[in-house]
Amino acid sequence: MSGKDQSVVSKEALMSTKPGKQIMKQALFKSKGYKLFNKYKEETEKQFPNFAERFAKGLLDEIQSDSNPNSTQQSFGNEVGSTEIILNASEIEPIKSKLDNLEVMQDRVNRILNSNFVKMTFPVFNGLFDAAAEFSRRDDPQLKQDMVEGHILAIDLSEPMDRIVDKDEDLEFLDDYKLMNPYILKLARDKISKGGEQVLKEFEDGFKDARIGQYLDEKLKSTPTTITEEEMTLSYKKYRAVMGTAGRNMALAERPLGEIFYLGMARAAEGVGCGNEIEDSIKNGFVKIPSWPLYYSLLANDVKKGFDVTLEKSNLYLQDARLTLELLPEEFSHKEFLEFLFLTVEHYNQYWYNKLQKANKWSEFKSKLPK
């Protein structure tokens, strides 16, 4: 489950949705899925401070040992296809000297790690890696750490990049993030490459797909009323690419598990994408461009119906994710863990949809729809 709001998992929030009540019931009876999910959540809470510390030290080392930071900025800008997320040559030195201190770097790292998306995906990757390792009779704690943390770093990179593009928080640190971004990507690649050639290739393909989805989002902002279903599906590439690829690589890109994890994580992430769009609309006071709620609202000429259909769409994505449970090998140790994970996604989407119903902002949303 993703999202930016801790209250989503409070007792009161869980009681407000049908899947939430099922989560509480599983917690009460300590079901296998709940116990596994909880085990990984607690493990992550223990690991997190060490991970954050290694992350900050690694970044500082990379920045300090780079003899040509301007060329690093330029090639990162070229790779992600944007000059708005990099520093000009003259801005590099002052920012570099400001960040040349472990305490300052630790602060910036903690800011970007303070995201529920990162905190919720960490235990999921740990669980997937363990499940695949057990299936392949592979026991390599160092490889596990590299795979999990490499993909967390890659996901984490989207956090500062989004803040730079959206300019909606951490305004005084955006230039610091611009300097840090290429080195975050380098640390991620170094770790992910430990999984072998195929794993790195999957990551690079996924990273490229995520950029295509993001680029399309920017492009669609200028033509909101003519967005097609195909373009919306393509825009969701960013969710599929990020989580699907990470899922596949927790099984070291080996079939059948790699493919099954890809499907399950990709579809669950697309389901979460619908929930994110509902949540963002409540918080922003308008329907996000581009988004499924906007696409459906314009087609139906009815905002409320647009959101109703978006919830249905999220359920279809989840249905698809749950199909993967049927494909898992017999006696697969983490099936209930995945079932529980999909339940948390369903609760998350339903929770924000219920909030939206209560907020009753239909006429406000309608007045702000693009003409």
C-alpha positions as CSV (number, residue, x, y, z in Angstrom):
1,M,0.0,0.0,0.0
2,S,1.3,3.4,-0.9
3,G,0.1,6.8,0.1
4,K,1.2,9.8,2.1
5,D,-1.2,9.7,5.0
6,Q,-0.5,7.5,8.1
7,S,-4.2,7.7,9.2
8,V,-5.0,5.3,6.4
9,V,-3.9,2.4,8.7
10,S,-5.4,3.7,12.0
11,K,-8.0,1.5,13.6
12,E,-10.7,4.0,12.8
13,A,-9.7,4.1,9.1
14,L,-9.5,0.3,8.9
15,M,-13.0,0.0,10.4
16,S,-14.4,2.3,7.6
17,T,-13.8,-0.1,4.7
18,K,-14.7,-3.7,4.0
19,P,-11.1,-4.7,3.2
20,G,-10.0,-2.8,6.3
21,K,-12.3,-4.9,8.5
22,Q,-10.8,-8.0,6.9
23,I,-7.3,-6.7,7.8
24,M,-8.4,-6.3,11.4
25,K,-9.9,-9.7,11.5
26,Q,-6.7,-11.2,10.2
27,A,-4.7,-9.3,12.8
28,L,-7.1,-10.5,15.5
29,F,-6.8,-14.2,14.5
30,K,-3.1,-13.7,13.6
31,S,-3.4,-15.2,10.1
32,K,-0.3,-16.4,8.3
33,G,-0.6,-13.4,5.8
34,Y,-0.8,-10.9,8.7
35,K,2.0,-12.5,10.7
36,L,4.4,-12.5,7.7
37,F,3.4,-8.9,6.7
38,N,4.0,-7.8,10.3
39,K,7.3,-9.6,10.5
40,Y,8.7,-7.8,7.5
41,K,7.3,-4.5,8.7
42,E,9.1,-4.9,12.0
43,E,12.3,-6.0,10.3
44,T,12.2,-2.9,8.1
45,E,11.8,-0.6,11.1
46,K,14.9,-2.1,12.6
47,Q,16.9,-2.0,9.3
48,F,15.8,1.5,8.3
49,P,18.2,3.7,10.4
50,N,21.3,1.6,9.2
51,F,20.1,1.8,5.6
52,A,19.6,5.6,5.9
53,E,23.1,6.0,7.3
54,R,24.7,3.9,4.6
55,F,22.8,5.8,2.0
56,A,24.0,9.2,3.3
57,K,27.6,8.0,3.6
58,G,27.5,6.5,0.1
59,L,26.2,9.7,-1.4
60,L,28.8,11.8,0.3
61,D,31.6,9.5,-0.9
62,E,30.3,9.6,-4.5
63,I,29.9,13.4,-4.5
64,Q,33.4,14.0,-2.9
65,S,35.2,11.7,-5.2
66,D,33.6,13.1,-8.4
67,S,36.2,15.2,-10.2
68,N,33.8,16.5,-12.8
69,P,30.4,17.1,-11.2
70,N,29.2,19.3,-14.1
71,S,29.6,16.5,-16.6
72,T,27.7,14.2,-14.1
73,Q,24.8,16.7,-14.0
74,Q,24.7,17.1,-17.8
75,S,24.7,13.3,-18.5
76,F,21.9,12.8,-15.9
77,G,19.9,15.6,-17.5
78,N,20.4,13.9,-20.9
79,E,19.4,10.5,-19.6
80,V,16.2,11.7,-18.0
81,G,15.5,14.1,-20.8
82,S,15.1,17.3,-18.7
83,T,17.3,20.3,-18.0
84,E,14.9,21.5,-15.3
85,I,16.1,18.9,-12.8
86,I,19.9,19.7,-13.0
87,L,22.1,22.5,-11.8
88,N,23.9,25.0,-14.0
89,A,27.7,24.8,-13.9
90,S,27.9,28.0,-11.7
91,E,25.5,26.6,-9.1
92,I,27.4,23.3,-8.4
93,E,30.2,24.5,-6.2
94,P,28.2,26.4,-3.5
95,I,25.7,23.5,-3.2
96,K,28.5,20.9,-3.1
97,S,30.3,22.7,-0.3
98,K,27.0,23.0,1.6
99,L,26.4,19.3,1.4
100,D,30.0,18.4,2.2
101,N,29.1,17.3,5.7
102,L,27.6,14.0,6.9
103,E,25.0,15.6,9.2
104,V,23.6,17.9,6.4
105,M,23.6,14.9,4.0
106,Q,21.8,12.8,6.6
107,D,19.1,15.4,6.9
108,R,18.5,15.6,3.1
109,V,18.4,11.8,2.9
110,N,15.9,11.5,5.8
111,R,13.7,14.1,4.1
112,I,13.4,12.1,0.9
113,L,13.1,8.7,2.8
114,N,10.2,10.1,4.8
115,S,7.7,8.8,2.3
116,N,5.1,6.1,3.0
117,F,5.7,4.7,-0.5
118,V,9.3,3.9,0.5
119,K,8.4,2.7,3.9
120,M,5.7,0.4,2.6
121,T,7.6,-1.1,-0.3
122,F,10.7,-2.0,1.8
123,P,9.0,-4.9,3.7
124,V,7.3,-6.0,0.4
125,F,10.6,-6.4,-1.4
126,N,12.1,-8.2,1.6
127,G,9.2,-10.7,1.6
128,L,9.4,-11.2,-2.2
129,F,13.2,-11.8,-2.1
130,D,12.8,-14.4,0.7
131,A,10.0,-16.2,-1.1
132,A,12.0,-16.4,-4.3
133,A,15.2,-17.4,-2.4
134,E,13.4,-20.2,-0.6
135,F,11.9,-21.4,-3.9
136,S,15.3,-21.4,-5.6
137,R,17.1,-22.7,-2.5
138,R,19.4,-19.7,-2.5
139,D,20.6,-18.1,0.7
140,D,22.7,-14.9,0.3
141,P,21.9,-12.1,2.8
142,Q,24.3,-9.7,1.1
143,L,22.6,-10.2,-2.3
144,K,19.3,-9.7,-0.6
145,Q,20.4,-6.4,0.9
146,D,21.8,-5.2,-2.4
147,M,18.7,-6.1,-4.4
148,V,16.2,-4.7,-1.9
149,E,18.2,-1.5,-1.2
150,G,19.1,-0.9,-4.9
151,H,15.5,-0.9,-5.9
152,I,14.4,1.2,-2.9
153,L,17.1,3.8,-3.9
154,A,15.8,3.8,-7.5
155,I,12.2,4.3,-6.3
156,D,13.4,6.9,-3.8
157,L,14.9,8.9,-6.7
158,S,11.4,9.7,-7.9
159,E,10.8,11.5,-4.6
160,P,13.3,14.4,-5.1
161,M,12.6,14.5,-8.8
162,D,8.9,14.9,-8.2
163,R,9.5,17.7,-5.7
164,I,11.7,19.5,-8.1
165,V,9.1,19.3,-10.9
166,D,6.1,20.0,-8.7
167,K,7.7,22.6,-6.5
168,D,5.2,21.8,-3.8
169,E,7.4,21.0,-0.8
170,D,11.1,21.3,0.4
171,L,11.5,24.4,-1.7
172,E,14.8,25.4,0.1
173,F,16.3,22.0,-0.6
174,L,15.5,21.6,-4.3
175,D,19.0,22.6,-5.5
176,D,20.5,20.1,-3.0
177,Y,18.3,17.4,-4.5
178,K,19.4,18.4,-8.0
179,L,23.0,17.8,-7.0
180,M,22.2,14.5,-5.3
181,N,20.0,12.8,-7.9
182,P,22.7,11.5,-10.3
183,Y,24.6,9.9,-7.4
184,I,21.4,8.3,-6.0
185,L,21.0,6.6,-9.4
186,K,24.6,5.5,-9.4
187,L,24.3,3.9,-6.0
188,A,21.1,2.1,-7.1
189,R,22.8,0.8,-10.3
190,D,25.9,-0.4,-8.4
191,K,23.7,-2.4,-6.0
192,I,21.3,-3.8,-8.6
193,S,24.2,-4.9,-10.9
194,K,25.2,-7.4,-8.1
195,G,22.3,-9.4,-9.2
196,G,23.9,-10.1,-12.6
197,E,23.5,-8.9,-16.2
198,Q,19.9,-9.8,-16.7
199,V,18.8,-8.1,-13.5
200,L,20.5,-4.9,-14.5
201,K,19.0,-5.0,-17.9
202,E,15.5,-5.4,-16.5
203,F,16.2,-2.4,-14.3
204,E,17.4,-0.3,-17.2
205,D,14.4,-1.2,-19.3
206,G,12.1,-0.4,-16.4
207,F,13.8,2.9,-15.7
208,K,13.4,3.9,-19.4
209,D,9.7,2.9,-19.3
210,A,9.1,4.9,-16.1
211,R,10.5,8.0,-17.9
212,I,8.3,7.4,-20.9
213,G,5.2,7.4,-18.6
214,Q,6.4,10.5,-16.8
215,Y,7.2,12.3,-20.1
216,L,3.7,11.4,-21.4
217,D,2.1,12.8,-18.3
218,E,3.8,16.2,-18.9
219,K,2.7,16.1,-22.6
220,L,-0.9,15.2,-21.8
221,K,-1.2,18.2,-19.4
222,S,-1.5,20.4,-22.6
223,T,-4.3,18.3,-24.2
224,P,-6.5,17.2,-21.2
225,T,-9.8,17.0,-23.1
226,T,-8.6,14.7,-25.9
227,I,-6.7,12.1,-23.9
228,T,-7.4,8.6,-25.2
229,E,-7.6,5.3,-23.3
230,E,-4.4,4.1,-24.9
231,E,-2.6,7.2,-23.7
232,M,-3.9,6.7,-20.1
233,T,-2.7,3.1,-20.2
234,L,0.7,4.2,-21.4
235,S,0.9,6.9,-18.8
236,Y,0.5,4.2,-16.2
237,K,3.7,2.7,-17.5
238,K,5.4,4.6,-14.7
239,Y,3.6,2.5,-12.0
240,R,4.1,-0.8,-13.9
241,A,7.7,-0.2,-14.7
242,V,8.8,0.8,-11.2
243,M,7.0,-1.8,-9.1
244,G,6.8,-4.6,-11.7
245,T,10.5,-4.5,-12.4
246,A,11.4,-4.5,-8.7
247,G,9.1,-7.5,-8.3
248,R,10.7,-9.3,-11.2
249,N,14.2,-8.6,-9.9
250,M,13.5,-9.9,-6.4
251,A,13.4,-13.2,-8.1
252,L,16.6,-12.3,-9.9
253,A,14.6,-12.0,-13.2
254,E,14.2,-15.8,-13.3
255,R,11.1,-17.4,-14.6
256,P,8.5,-18.4,-13.5
257,L,8.6,-16.4,-10.3
258,G,10.1,-13.3,-11.8
259,E,7.3,-13.0,-14.3
260,I,4.6,-13.8,-11.7
261,F,6.0,-11.2,-9.3
262,Y,6.2,-8.7,-12.2
263,L,2.5,-9.1,-13.0
264,G,1.3,-9.0,-9.4
265,M,3.4,-6.0,-8.4
266,A,2.7,-4.1,-11.7
267,R,-1.1,-4.5,-11.4
268,A,-1.1,-3.7,-7.7
269,A,0.9,-0.6,-8.4
270,E,-1.6,0.5,-11.1
271,G,-4.4,-0.1,-8.6
272,V,-2.6,2.1,-6.1
273,G,-2.2,4.7,-8.9
274,C,-6.0,5.0,-9.0
275,G,-6.1,5.5,-5.2
276,N,-3.3,8.1,-5.5
277,E,-5.3,10.1,-8.0
278,I,-8.4,10.0,-5.8
279,E,-6.3,11.1,-2.8
280,D,-4.6,13.9,-4.8
281,S,-7.9,15.2,-6.0
282,I,-9.2,15.6,-2.4
283,K,-6.0,17.3,-1.3
284,N,-5.6,19.6,-4.4
285,G,-9.3,20.5,-4.8
286,F,-9.4,19.6,-8.5
287,V,-9.2,16.5,-10.7
288,K,-5.6,15.7,-11.6
289,I,-4.4,16.0,-15.2
290,P,-3.9,13.3,-16.6
291,S,-5.8,10.7,-14.5
292,W,-8.4,8.1,-14.8
293,P,-10.9,10.2,-12.8
294,L,-10.4,13.1,-15.4
295,Y,-10.6,10.7,-18.4
296,Y,-13.9,9.1,-17.1
297,S,-15.4,12.3,-15.8
298,L,-15.0,14.0,-19.2
299,L,-16.4,11.0,-21.1
300,A,-19.5,10.7,-18.8
301,N,-19.8,14.4,-18.4
302,D,-20.3,13.6,-14.7
303,V,-17.5,14.0,-12.1
304,K,-19.0,11.7,-9.5
305,K,-19.5,9.0,-12.1
306,G,-15.9,9.5,-13.2
307,F,-14.6,8.7,-9.7
308,D,-17.1,5.8,-9.3
309,V,-15.7,4.2,-12.5
310,T,-12.1,4.9,-11.3
311,L,-12.7,2.8,-8.2
312,E,-14.0,0.1,-10.4
313,K,-10.9,0.4,-12.6
314,S,-8.7,0.0,-9.5
315,N,-10.6,-3.1,-8.6
316,L,-10.0,-4.5,-12.1
317,Y,-6.3,-3.9,-11.7
318,L,-6.4,-5.7,-8.3
319,Q,-8.4,-8.6,-9.8
320,D,-5.6,-8.9,-12.3
321,A,-3.0,-8.8,-9.5
322,R,-4.9,-11.5,-7.6
323,L,-4.9,-13.8,-10.7
324,T,-1.2,-14.2,-10.2
325,L,-1.8,-16.0,-6.9
326,E,-3.3,-18.8,-8.9
327,L,0.0,-19.1,-10.9
328,L,2.3,-19.5,-7.9
329,P,4.0,-22.9,-7.4
330,E,2.4,-25.4,-5.1
331,E,3.4,-25.0,-1.5
332,F,4.6,-21.4,-2.2
333,S,5.6,-20.0,1.2
334,H,4.4,-16.4,0.8
335,K,1.1,-16.7,-0.9
336,E,-0.8,-15.4,2.1
337,F,1.7,-12.6,2.4
338,L,0.8,-11.4,-1.1
339,E,-3.0,-11.9,-0.5
340,F,-2.6,-9.6,2.6
341,L,-0.6,-7.1,0.5
342,F,-3.4,-6.8,-2.1
343,L,-5.9,-6.4,0.7
344,T,-4.0,-3.4,2.0
345,V,-4.1,-1.8,-1.5
346,E,-7.9,-2.4,-1.8
347,H,-8.4,-0.8,1.6
348,Y,-6.2,2.2,0.7
349,N,-8.3,2.9,-2.5
350,Q,-11.6,2.3,-0.8
351,Y,-10.6,4.6,2.1
352,W,-9.8,7.6,-0.2
353,Y,-12.9,7.0,-2.3
354,N,-15.1,7.0,0.9
355,K,-13.4,10.2,2.0
356,L,-14.2,11.8,-1.4
357,Q,-17.8,10.8,-1.1
358,K,-18.0,12.5,2.3
359,A,-16.2,15.6,1.1
360,N,-18.9,16.0,-1.6
361,K,-16.8,18.3,-3.8
362,W,-18.4,17.4,-7.1
363,S,-19.5,20.9,-8.1
364,E,-16.1,22.4,-7.1
365,F,-14.4,19.7,-9.2
366,K,-16.8,20.2,-12.1
367,S,-16.2,23.9,-12.2
368,K,-12.4,23.3,-12.5
369,L,-12.6,20.7,-15.3
370,P,-10.6,21.6,-18.4
371,K,-12.9,22.8,-21.2
